[in-house]
């Protein structure tokens, strides 16, 4: 329960400080969705079979993630 209050106090403290920082800096936060739509077929190689097992492929899925950025002027 104490952790919840400390977290709330920290958020309020940061929120109170944002107008002072906003005059000289840029602070951004939000959520972004990354959609690479990437894939690779079966891997092959000239090395030993232990490094390139048969049927290995790659597919990169879409992902949503939170971001925070700070840019000084």
Beta strands, then each sheet from edge to edge (+ up, - down):
strand 1: 25-34
strand 2: 38-40
strand 3: 58-60
strand 4: 63-72
sheet 1: 1+ 4-
sheet 2: 2+ 3-
end
